[in-house]
């Protein structure tokens, strides 16, 4: 099992086999569900050769929902997250403080949130490094700082709904807003809780595709985006 600095704030894992992936899961205990672990592994097993785990990572999106929602609950939630950086090359532990040399091998990062249900937070993964990705994907470049190194993650932002603050429509809109705010400076960055409040006048939570579309139609014009909704007839795509 190739795990280094397991008791430190930054942990390096060489993902060589099942034991290393289980060590990854154990090190992220409390911040990742079995379901989300299996999802991440299904995408990155065989692609990612090294993972660098940042414990106690301050993620702006999670802090937004934490201070506006989770910190007010009876249950206790941590205020920080874990960020996992993935590389498609095996990195020696001696190079942990020289990660800027591995820009070409950098796949991107996944933030893990301690909200117990759906734990995948802000995620940027380079689609060019994922062999199962097909077609054209809009991407932007996101700066990443880790242990004194500056890297650049390229991708389209993703995060799962947390089911407490955000539902699927909110998460989908956050992804679009986050891309536009990073790609074009005319758009301001929007936070998850802020996005969720744009549908406070909606009496029901979106539970199907049609109602989710209606929520998105309410949200996007509020931040300066025009919406064109195209609907196909039954039986057609």
Secondary structure, DSSP 8 states (H G I E B T S, - for coil): --EESTTSSEEEEE--SHHHHHHHHHHTTTT--HHHHHHHHHHHBTTB-EEEEEEEE--HHHHHHHHHTGGGSSS---S-EEEEEEESS---GGGGGGGGGGSTTEEEEEEE--SSS--EEEEEE-GGG-TT--S----EEEEEEETTEEEEEEE--B----SSS--HHHHHHHHHHHHHHHH-TTS----HHHHHGGGTT-SS---SHHHHHHHHHHHHGGGT---------TT--
